[in-house]
């Protein structure tokens, strides 16, 4: 799986992953290119990788980040193995920091401009991150945006503008959109064992 210069390779066994990794390094060397070794790792993953981790006595299999999502091993409602994804912590923190900075600079703007900006921002966020198994993470992000709004709108004047009850009434008038799943990513399923 590749996006620009980021890619994930999946293998049935660790030996195949290691062999591919060494071959890739040699091939890139011919073109004076290198792999960023600090960003590259081979981890047991997937249905069989999870068993391998448990046999070695570790409690949880490793996770990895790719395209803004943390990929991890989980189970379906039927108790079967399922590859799951949630918003990457790094990406969430970055987006919250960006939102905080914007509010800090623009908190005295017209309330319609502020709320319109956050409605559009959340819709864009939902369009990317609202996939199967990620609703809880997206809803937490929405709650954190609500808290930032509460905090920074209260700093518009010397006197506190809102308590929580008043802020909830304010959100009834200027609601933030709710998340709902946009994409079911389990239409094409493949079992994998090792990730590099």
N, C-alpha and C positions, 0 to 999 in steps of 0.2 A: 504494500500500500504506500503510495507516494503522493506528496504534495510539495511542489517546488523542490527544494533540496532536502526536505525532511522525508524520511521513509521508515517503514516498519517491515521487517521480513519475518515470516512465520515458518517454523520447521516442526517436523514430527519429533525429532530427537535433538539432544544437546550437541552430539557429535556433528550432525549436519550443520547446525548453526555455527559451531566453531570452525568447521571446514570452510563454510561460505565466508565467514569473517576474515579469515587469513587470505583467502583467494581475492576478496574484495580489496584488501589493503595492498596486495601485490599489483593488482590491476590498476588501481588509482595511482600507485607510485610511478607507473610507466608514463603517466600524464602530469607528473609533478604535483599531484593532489594528495591530500591526506584526509583521513577520517578524524573528526574531533573526538578523540578517545574519551575525554571527560563527559561527553554527551552520549556515548555509545556504550551499551551494555547488553549482555545476554542474560535473560531471566527465564526461569521456568514459569509457564503461564498456560492458561486454558485448562481443559478438563483433565488431561494427563499430567500437565505441569503441576496442577494443584495436588494430585496424588503424590507426585515426586517430592513436593515440599513437605507434605504431612509425614512421609516416610522418613525424612531427615529430621523430623521433630520440630519444625517451625510451625507456628500457629497460623500464620497467614501468608499466602503467596504475595509476591511483589506486585506492585502496580507500575504503570508507566503513563506518561503524559504525551498526547499526540493531538495536534490541531485544537488545542484549548480544552480537551477533555482528559480526565484521569480515567484510565481503563483498569478495571479490576474484576476479579472472579467473584461471582455471586450465584444465587440460586433463583429459579423461577418459583412461582406459587405452587407448582407441582413438585418442588424439591429437586428438580434437575439442574445440572450445571448451566450457567448462563453468563456470558461476557456482558458486563454492565459498564456504563459510563456515567460520570458526573462532571460538572464544571470543574476545571482545574483551579485549585486554590490560588495559584499564582495569578491566573487570569481574573478571577473574582476580585482579589485584592487590588489588582491594577485598575479595574473598572470602578471600584468603590473609591479609590484614591483620586481618580480622574473626576468622578462626580463630586467628591468633597471639594476639590480645588475649584471646580466650576461654581459650586454654590457659594463658596467663600468670596469669590470675586463678584458674583451676580446676585447675591441674596437680596439686594435692594431694588432689583428690577420689578416690573409689574408681575403680579402673581400669575397672570395668564401666560406670560412668556416662560416663567419658571416651570409651571406645571405642564405646559405643552412640550417643553424640551424633555422633561422626564418621561412623559407618556411616549414620545417618539423613541427615546433612548431605550425604554423597557421593551417596546414592541420589536425593535431591532435585536435586542438581546434575546428575546423569546424566539424570534425567527431562527436564530442560530442554535441556541442551547436547549430548546424544548423538544427533546427527543425521549424515547422510551427510557424509563428508569431515572430520569434526571429532574422530574417535576419538583421533588422535595428540595433539591439544591437550588433550583431557580426560584422557588417560593421564598427560601431563606434570603436570597439576594434581594428580592422585592421588599421584604421586611426591613432589610438593612438600608435600602434606599429610602424607605419611609422614615426610618429613624434619623437618617441624615437630614431629610427635609424638616423634620420636627426640630432638630437641633439648630440648624442654620436659619430657619425662618424665625426662631425665637431670638436670634441675634440681630434682627432687623432694627431694633430700637433698644433703649435702655431698659424698658419694661418688658417682661416676658409676655409674648403674644399668646402662647398656647399652654394649656395643661393638656394631658392626654385626651380627656373627654372632648375638649374643644377641637383638638387636632383631628379626632375621629369625625366630628361633624364637618370639619373643613374638607376631609377626604371624601365625605359623601357628596360634597359640592364639586370637588375637583378630584375624581377618583383616579387611582393608578390602575392600569389594566392588570388583569389576572393572567397567570400562565396557563396554557393548555398544550398538550402534546401536538407538535406539528408533524413529526416524522416517526413512523414505526420502523426501526432499523433492523428488525428481525425477520424481514421478508427473505433475505438471502443469508442463511446461517452456514458457517463453516467452523469445524472444530480445529483448534490449533494447540500446539503443545509448548513450543518455545518461541520467544520473541527476542529479536536483537534490535 
